[in-house]
Amino acid sequence: MLNRRKFLTSTAAVGAAGFTALHFTPALAQDVPQIQIFVPAAPGGGWDQTARTIDQVLRSEKLISGSQITNVGGAGGTVGLPQFVNQWKGKGNSLMVAGMVMVGAIIANQAANNLTEVTPIARLTGEFEALVVPAESPFKT
């Protein structure tokens, strides 16, 4: 059963901090000629498009010379999250792009890894969330 307090606390903490996470050793832009962007989702989706836009902007502004985008899809990002945490840890040029879906997926899938194992650095997009009930429900507001 879903623990409401844990869910709301997790959602608030992660939402306030943002979801773009970087295992980062402080570095200036010129010290990072190539970055690795990890997307815990299949190619073509919103997180992937955000990652590719980040790549294009960083290249066009000559902040990086290149990048490698890696997609690992499945289970709302919870298949890719442990891979990022375990295999990319300590790499100062690694960046993960993710979103609100991962918060619910971590709880629903009872994932072993969670967002406390990454460091949020920026909120790039906003996502609308809605709670709905069936039309015949006694709840109206």
N, CA and C of each residue as an Amber inpcrd file, in Angstrom:
protein
   423
   0.8410000  -1.1770000   0.0000000   0.0000000   0.0000000   0.0000000
   0.8850000   1.2390000   0.0000000   0.4620000   2.2560000  -0.6980000
   1.2190000   3.4840000  -0.8370000   1.1420000   4.3150000   0.4390000
   2.2770000   4.6780000   0.9720000   2.3460000   5.5390000   2.1420000
   2.2150000   6.9790000   1.6620000   1.0790000   7.6140000   1.9550000
   0.7640000   8.9510000   1.4440000   1.8030000   9.9790000   1.8910000
   2.1830000   9.9480000   3.1510000   3.1460000  10.9220000   3.6680000
   4.4890000  10.7850000   2.9570000   4.9470000   9.5450000   2.7780000
   6.2180000   9.3140000   2.0940000   6.1430000   9.8080000   0.6520000
   5.0240000   9.5240000  -0.0160000   4.8460000   9.9570000  -1.3990000
   4.8780000  11.4800000  -1.4930000   4.1120000  12.1640000  -0.6480000
   4.0530000  13.6240000  -0.7060000   5.3900000  14.2540000  -0.3430000
   6.0670000  13.6850000   0.6480000   7.3770000  14.2030000   1.0300000
   8.3760000  14.0360000  -0.1030000   8.3910000  12.8540000  -0.7110000
   9.3050000  12.5990000  -1.8280000   9.0080000  13.5180000  -2.9960000
   7.7280000  13.6540000  -3.3200000   7.3400000  14.4970000  -4.4430000
   7.7370000  15.9450000  -4.1970000   7.4790000  16.4390000  -3.0040000
   7.8120000  17.8260000  -2.6870000   9.3200000  18.0650000  -2.7240000
  10.0740000  17.1510000  -2.1350000  11.5260000  17.3260000  -2.0850000
  12.1390000  17.3000000  -3.4730000  11.7410000  16.3300000  -4.2580000
  12.3140000  16.2030000  -5.5890000  11.7950000  17.3040000  -6.5000000
  10.5220000  17.6280000  -6.3910000   9.9530000  18.6820000  -7.2200000
  10.5980000  20.0270000  -6.9620000  10.8680000  20.3220000  -5.7160000
  11.4870000  21.6010000  -5.3710000  12.9170000  21.6820000  -5.8810000
  13.5850000  20.5670000  -5.8890000  14.9910000  20.5700000  -6.2740000
  15.2110000  20.4870000  -7.7740000  14.2390000  19.9740000  -8.5090000
  14.4190000  19.7890000  -9.9410000  14.8310000  18.3680000 -10.2450000
  14.8840000  18.0340000 -11.5060000  15.1520000  16.6520000 -11.8640000
  16.3310000  16.4270000 -12.7720000  16.9700000  17.4300000 -13.2030000
  18.1470000  17.1920000 -13.9980000  19.2770000  16.9630000 -13.0280000
  19.8760000  15.7950000 -13.0570000  20.8470000  15.4320000 -12.0390000
  22.2210000  15.2400000 -12.6470000  23.2330000  15.6000000 -11.8990000
  24.5970000  15.4880000 -12.3850000  25.4850000  14.9770000 -11.2630000
  26.1920000  13.8840000 -11.5230000  27.2510000  13.4710000 -10.6020000
  28.4260000  14.3430000 -10.9870000  28.7750000  15.2830000 -10.1510000
  29.5840000  16.3940000 -10.5920000  30.7400000  16.6580000  -9.6540000
  31.8990000  16.7810000 -10.2190000  33.0360000  17.3290000  -9.5310000
  33.1570000  18.7390000 -10.0780000  33.1560000  19.7900000  -9.2490000
  33.1270000  21.1470000  -9.7780000  34.1540000  21.3530000 -10.8760000
  33.6990000  21.9390000 -11.9720000  34.5600000  22.1840000 -13.1190000
  34.0130000  23.3670000 -13.8870000  34.8790000  24.0850000 -14.5290000
  34.4500000  25.1590000 -15.4070000  34.0540000  24.5670000 -16.7430000
  33.2420000  25.2990000 -17.5020000  32.7540000  24.7810000 -18.7800000
  33.9000000  24.3740000 -19.6940000  34.9690000  25.1740000 -19.7310000
  36.0710000  24.8480000 -20.6300000  36.8130000  23.5830000 -20.2030000
  36.5880000  23.1210000 -18.9650000  37.2240000  21.9000000 -18.4920000
  36.4540000  20.6460000 -18.9030000  35.2920000  20.8130000 -19.5090000
  34.4430000  19.6840000 -19.8770000  34.1980000  19.7160000 -21.3880000
  35.1630000  19.2530000 -22.1850000  34.9880000  19.3130000 -23.6340000
  33.9420000  18.3320000 -24.1530000  33.7490000  17.2220000 -23.4750000
  32.8010000  16.1980000 -23.9130000  31.9580000  15.7940000 -22.7130000
  30.6350000  15.7160000 -22.9010000  29.7740000  15.2700000 -21.8120000
  29.0400000  14.0010000 -22.2210000  28.6110000  13.2670000 -21.2110000
  27.7930000  12.0780000 -21.4150000  26.4230000  12.3690000 -20.8350000
  25.4030000  12.2990000 -21.6860000  24.0420000  12.5700000 -21.2410000
  23.2970000  11.2460000 -21.1700000  22.7870000  10.9420000 -19.9970000
  22.0690000   9.6960000 -19.7610000  20.5820000   9.9960000 -19.6980000
  19.7980000   9.2410000 -20.4560000  18.3490000   9.4140000 -20.4920000
  17.7140000   8.0860000 -20.0790000  17.0750000   8.0260000 -18.9010000
  16.4660000   6.7720000 -18.4540000  15.0980000   6.5370000 -19.0990000
  15.0750000   6.6400000 -20.4150000  13.8490000   6.4590000 -21.1940000
  14.2320000   6.1340000 -22.6330000  13.2680000   5.6590000 -23.3850000
  13.5060000   5.2970000 -24.7830000  13.7280000   6.5450000 -25.6380000
  14.4320000   6.3990000 -26.7550000  14.6190000   7.5270000 -27.6680000
  13.2770000   8.0540000 -28.1880000  13.2230000   9.3680000 -28.3730000
  12.0490000   9.9850000 -28.9720000  11.0780000  10.6050000 -27.9970000
  11.1450000  10.2340000 -26.7260000  10.2230000  10.7790000 -25.7260000
  10.6550000  12.1540000 -25.2400000   9.9280000  12.6710000 -24.2720000
  10.1930000  14.0100000 -23.7560000  11.5630000  14.1720000 -23.1310000
  11.9880000  13.1970000 -22.3250000  13.3020000  13.3060000 -21.6900000
  14.4030000  13.2600000 -22.7410000  14.2290000  12.4070000 -23.7400000
  15.2100000  12.2980000 -24.8140000  15.2790000  13.6020000 -25.6070000
  14.1340000  14.1750000 -25.9250000  14.1220000  15.4380000 -26.6660000
  14.7780000  16.5560000 -25.8570000  14.5460000  16.5630000 -24.5500000
  15.1960000  17.5570000 -23.6910000  16.7060000  17.3690000 -23.7180000
  17.1640000  16.1310000 -23.6190000  18.6020000  15.8450000 -23.6500000
  19.2210000  16.2900000 -24.9670000  18.5440000  16.0220000 -26.0600000
  19.0760000  16.4030000 -27.3760000  19.0810000  17.9210000 -27.5620000
  18.1220000  18.6000000 -26.9730000  18.1160000  20.0660000 -27.0190000
  19.2650000  20.6290000 -26.1920000  19.4960000  20.0570000 -25.0170000
  20.6420000  20.4690000 -24.1930000  21.9280000  20.3120000 -24.9920000
  22.0770000  19.1710000 -25.6380000  23.2580000  18.8960000 -26.4530000
  23.4230000  19.9550000 -27.5420000  22.3490000  20.2530000 -28.2640000
  22.4240000  21.2370000 -29.3550000  22.8170000  22.6180000 -28.8460000
  22.2250000  23.0360000 -27.7360000  22.5240000  24.3620000 -27.1890000
  23.9660000  24.4380000 -26.7050000  24.4200000  23.4340000 -25.9740000
  25.7930000  23.4460000 -25.4750000  26.8040000  23.4440000 -26.6160000
  26.5010000  22.7160000 -27.6810000  27.3970000  22.7060000 -28.8490000
  27.3720000  24.0500000 -29.5700000  26.1740000  24.5910000 -29.7940000
  26.0750000  25.8530000 -30.5420000  26.7260000  27.0120000 -29.7880000
  26.7100000  26.9470000 -28.4620000  27.3550000  27.9800000 -27.6490000
  28.8300000  27.6700000 -27.3980000  29.3060000  26.5800000 -27.9970000
  30.6980000  26.1450000 -27.8870000  31.1420000  25.9210000 -26.4310000
  30.1980000  25.4300000 -25.6290000  30.5200000  25.0860000 -24.2480000
  31.0670000  23.6690000 -24.1470000  30.7580000  22.8490000 -25.1360000
  31.2980000  21.4900000 -25.2230000  31.6980000  21.2380000 -26.6670000
  32.5900000  20.2820000 -26.8470000  32.9700000  19.9110000 -28.2070000
  32.1660000  18.7230000 -28.7020000  31.5560000  17.9870000 -27.7900000
  30.7720000  16.8290000 -28.1930000  30.0840000  16.1920000 -27.0100000
  29.2340000  15.2290000 -27.3320000  28.5370000  14.5060000 -26.2710000
  28.1510000  13.1290000 -26.7670000  27.8000000  12.2980000 -25.8230000
  27.2560000  10.9800000 -26.1260000  25.9590000  10.8710000 -25.3460000
  24.8650000  10.5680000 -26.0500000  23.5740000  10.4030000 -25.3940000
  23.2770000   8.9130000 -25.3110000  22.9940000   8.4370000 -24.1040000
  22.6870000   7.0310000 -23.8650000  21.2700000   6.9170000 -23.3340000
  20.4540000   6.1090000 -24.0040000  19.0730000   5.8760000 -23.5760000
  18.9400000   4.4790000 -22.9910000  18.3000000   4.3820000 -21.8280000
  17.9540000   3.1000000 -21.2190000  16.5220000   3.2430000 -20.7200000
  15.5810000   2.6840000 -21.4580000  14.1760000   2.8460000 -21.1180000
  13.6470000   1.7440000 -20.2250000  12.5090000   2.0400000 -19.6080000
  11.7910000   1.0280000 -18.8520000  11.3720000   1.4660000 -17.4690000
  10.1450000   1.1210000 -17.1140000   9.5970000   1.2780000 -15.7620000
   9.6870000   2.7090000 -15.2350000   9.3470000   3.6670000 -16.0720000
   9.3220000   5.0590000 -15.6340000  10.6700000   5.6130000 -15.2240000
  11.7290000   5.0650000 -15.7780000  13.0770000   5.5270000 -15.4640000
  13.7930000   4.7020000 -14.4180000  13.0770000   3.7800000 -13.7680000
  13.6980000   3.0150000 -12.6810000  14.6020000   1.8890000 -13.1740000
  14.5670000   1.5830000 -14.4530000  15.5390000   0.6350000 -15.0110000
  16.8670000   1.3590000 -15.2250000  16.8000000   2.5810000 -15.7080000
  18.0080000   3.3460000 -15.9900000  18.6580000   3.9790000 -14.7780000
  17.8660000   4.3850000 -13.7920000  18.4230000   5.0810000 -12.6230000
  19.5440000   4.3040000 -11.9410000  19.3740000   3.0120000 -11.6250000
  20.4850000   2.3040000 -10.9750000  21.7160000   2.1900000 -11.8740000
  21.4960000   2.1150000 -13.1750000  22.6360000   2.0610000 -14.0900000
  23.4150000   3.3750000 -14.0110000  22.7070000   4.4930000 -14.0070000
  23.3750000   5.7910000 -13.8870000  24.1060000   5.8940000 -12.5490000
  23.4200000   5.5410000 -11.4730000  23.9970000   5.6400000 -10.1310000
  25.2380000   4.7580000 -10.0030000  25.1750000   3.5370000 -10.4720000
  26.2600000   2.5740000 -10.2590000  27.3930000   2.6750000 -11.2700000
  27.0830000   2.9700000 -12.5260000  28.1200000   2.9460000 -13.5550000
  28.6870000   4.3230000 -13.8830000  27.9560000   5.3750000 -13.5950000
  28.4010000   6.7080000 -13.9810000  28.8520000   7.5350000 -12.7840000
  28.7960000   6.9650000 -11.5970000  29.1540000   7.6850000 -10.3730000
  30.5850000   8.2070000 -10.4560000  30.7550000   9.4570000 -10.0570000
  32.0820000  10.0460000 -10.0260000  32.5710000  10.5940000 -11.3460000
  31.8070000  10.4130000 -12.4000000  32.2000000  10.9520000 -13.7020000
  31.7050000  12.3940000 -13.7730000  32.6290000  13.3340000 -13.6910000
  32.2900000  14.7450000 -13.6470000  31.6500000  15.2850000 -14.8970000
  31.6260000  14.4900000 -15.9470000  31.0200000  14.9540000 -17.1950000
  29.7120000  14.2200000 -17.4980000  29.1020000  13.6060000 -16.5000000
  27.8720000  12.8440000 -16.7410000  26.6540000  13.6080000 -16.2480000
  25.6090000  13.5500000 -17.0440000  24.3860000  14.2900000 -16.7850000
  23.2020000  13.3750000 -17.0500000  22.2170000  13.3760000 -16.1590000
  21.0050000  12.5850000 -16.3850000  19.8230000  13.5370000 -16.5170000
  18.9970000  13.3070000 -17.5190000  17.7880000  14.0970000 -17.7250000
  16.5940000  13.2200000 -17.3640000  15.7680000  13.6810000 -16.4220000
  14.6060000  12.9060000 -15.9850000  13.4920000  13.8540000 -15.5680000
  12.3740000  13.3020000 -15.1090000  11.2390000  14.1360000 -14.7380000
  10.3600000  13.5180000 -13.6730000   9.1940000  14.1410000 -13.4700000
   8.2580000  13.7580000 -12.4080000   7.8130000  12.3020000 -12.4590000
   7.7490000  11.7340000 -13.6340000   7.3140000  10.3420000 -13.7600000
   8.1490000   9.4350000 -12.8700000   9.4250000   9.7500000 -12.7520000
  10.3240000   8.8880000 -11.9900000   9.9500000   8.8350000 -10.5080000
   9.4200000   9.9190000  -9.9470000   9.0480000   9.9290000  -8.5260000
   8.0080000   8.8490000  -8.2540000   6.9370000   8.8530000  -9.0260000
   5.8940000   7.8450000  -8.8550000   6.3740000   6.4520000  -9.1820000
   7.2180000   6.3330000 -10.2090000   7.7210000   5.0190000 -10.6150000
   8.6000000   4.4010000  -9.5320000   9.3990000   5.2210000  -8.8690000
  10.2510000   4.7120000  -7.7850000   9.3890000   4.1140000  -6.6840000
   8.3130000   4.8080000  -6.3280000   7.4190000   4.3230000  -5.2750000
   6.6320000   3.1090000  -5.7530000   6.0200000   3.2080000  -6.9260000
   5.1820000   2.1200000  -7.4380000   5.9740000   0.8380000  -7.6690000
   7.1990000   0.9760000  -8.1530000   8.0290000  -0.1920000  -8.4510000
   8.8760000  -0.6310000  -7.2650000   8.7680000   0.0860000  -6.1490000
   9.5900000  -0.1870000  -4.9710000  11.0560000  -0.3450000  -5.3720000
  11.5210000   0.6460000  -6.1390000  12.8710000   0.6080000  -6.6920000
  13.9270000   0.6580000  -5.5960000  15.0080000  -0.0630000  -5.8210000
  16.1100000  -0.0940000  -4.8600000  16.8540000   1.2360000  -4.8210000
  16.9150000   1.9280000  -5.9480000  17.5840000   3.2230000  -6.0140000
  16.5380000   4.3300000  -6.0260000  16.9300000   5.5020000  -5.5140000
  16.0070000   6.6330000  -5.5470000  16.7790000   7.9150000  -5.8370000
  16.0690000   9.0300000  -5.8550000  16.6740000  10.2850000  -6.2750000
  17.5780000  10.9260000  -5.2280000  17.6920000  10.3200000  -4.0470000
  18.6600000  10.8310000  -3.0730000  20.0830000  10.4660000  -3.4830000
  20.2270000   9.6020000  -4.4680000  21.5440000   9.1480000  -4.9100000
  22.1030000   9.9750000  -6.0580000  21.3850000  11.0160000  -6.4540000
  21.8510000  11.9270000  -7.4940000  21.7260000  13.3540000  -6.9710000
  22.3410000  14.2860000  -7.6580000  22.3190000  15.6830000  -7.2370000
  21.5740000  16.5260000  -8.2610000  20.4050000  17.0420000  -7.9010000
  19.6750000  17.9120000  -8.8340000  20.4410000  19.2180000  -9.0420000
  20.5430000  19.6610000 -10.2920000  21.2500000  20.9190000 -10.5500000
  20.3850000  21.9610000 -11.2440000  19.2980000  21.5560000 -11.9010000
  18.4610000  22.5390000 -12.5910000  17.0860000  21.9680000 -12.8680000
  16.1120000  22.8510000 -12.8700000  14.7700000  22.4770000 -13.3200000
  14.5850000  23.1310000 -14.6780000  14.4420000  22.3110000 -15.7030000
  14.3820000  22.8200000 -17.0660000  12.9710000  22.9110000 -17.6210000
  12.0930000  22.0740000 -17.1440000  10.7290000  22.0590000 -17.6640000
   9.7540000  21.9390000 -16.5080000   8.5160000  22.2730000 -16.7640000
   7.4580000  22.0870000 -15.7830000   6.4810000  21.0530000 -16.3050000
   5.9710000  20.2510000 -15.4260000   5.0110000  19.2240000 -15.8200000
   3.7260000  19.4330000 -15.0440000   2.6070000  19.3910000 -15.7270000
   1.3150000  19.4910000 -15.0660000   0.9250000  18.1200000 -14.5410000
   0.4280000  18.0890000 -13.3380000  -0.0190000  16.8490000 -12.7190000
  -1.4850000  17.0200000 -12.3450000  -2.2530000  15.9670000 -12.4340000
  -3.6700000  16.0300000 -12.0810000  -4.0590000  14.7870000 -11.3010000
  -4.9300000  14.9640000 -10.3430000  -5.5460000  13.8490000  -9.6350000
  -6.9800000  13.7890000 -10.1300000  -7.4100000  12.6380000 -10.5940000
  -8.7590000  12.5020000 -11.1380000  -9.4850000  11.3540000 -10.4570000
 -10.8020000  11.4280000 -10.4940000 -11.6620000  10.3650000  -9.9740000
 -12.6880000  10.0500000 -11.0510000 -13.3270000   8.8940000 -10.9830000
 -14.3770000   8.5860000 -11.9590000 -15.4980000   9.6340000 -11.8970000
 -16.1790000   9.8430000 -13.0010000 -17.2390000  10.8500000 -13.0820000
 -18.3190000  10.6270000 -12.0300000 -18.6010000   9.3740000 -11.6990000
 -19.6580000   9.0750000 -10.7230000 -19.1730000   9.1470000  -9.2720000
 -17.9420000   9.5200000  -9.0490000 -17.3870000   9.6160000  -7.6980000
 -18.0960000  10.7060000  -6.8930000 -18.2240000  10.5070000  -5.5730000
 -18.8140000  11.5580000  -4.7360000 -17.8750000  12.7640000  -4.5710000
 -16.6030000  12.5830000  -4.8850000 -15.6460000  13.6860000  -4.7700000
 -15.7420000  14.5700000  -6.0010000 -15.9250000  15.8700000  -5.7890000
 -16.0760000  16.8010000  -6.9040000 -14.9840000  17.8690000  -6.9190000
 -14.3040000  18.0710000  -5.7990000 -13.2220000  19.0670000  -5.7730000
 -12.0580000  18.5400000  -4.9640000
